[in-house]
C-alpha cells in the first residue's frame, strides 16, 4: 500500500519547537501519512566540530516526537554513515519503497540554493520539494518545481539554544522539556 511520506532532514543540534511545528503542520496541511525527521550523519555543509554525536541527537529527537504518532524518525543517514547527501538517501528509499510518494521539506530560504544541491536534477525525479514560506521570507521565482506552504514563523534556532547553554542560560520554552532535561542531564552544549 502506498504512503505519502514527508521527510524533514536536518542536523537537529538540538531539535526545537520550530522543527516540530513545521513537521506537524506540513503533515496536516498536505495530508501526509507521516513526516519522518531525518538527522544527518555528517552534514556536507556544516562544521563537524560544532555537531554533537548522532547518538545524542537521535535520543533527543525520540524524546521530542514520542507523543506524536505522525512524526517518526528516519535514521537511514546515521546508519549509512559518511557524508549525508539527500540524493543518496532518497535514491535508496525510493528503490526500497517505490510505491511511496516522498515530500522533502525545506525552508523557503533554501529554494534559491537548490541548484547547488548534489545531483539536484536526479533528486527532483524522486521527491516533491515542499518549501515552508514564512511571512518574512521573500523568494524569487523558483528555478525548480517546489510546492509552497505558508506557515507562521517561529524564529527559533539551534545555534541560539547552544549559545544560551554556553552562556549558562536555560532556553526555556524553545524546546520540549524532555529535551531540555536530557541536555542538562548529559551536560551537552556547555562551553
Secondary structure, DSSP 8 states (H G I E B T S, - for coil): ---EEEEEEE--TT--HHHHHHHHHHHHHTT-SEEEEEE-SEETTS-GGGS--HHHHHHHHHHHHTT-TTEEE--HHHHH-SEE-HHHHHHHHHHH-TTSEEEEEEEGGGGGGGGGSTTHHHHHTT-EEEEEEETT------SS-EEEEEE------HHHHHHHHHTT---TTSS-HHHHHHHHHTT-S--
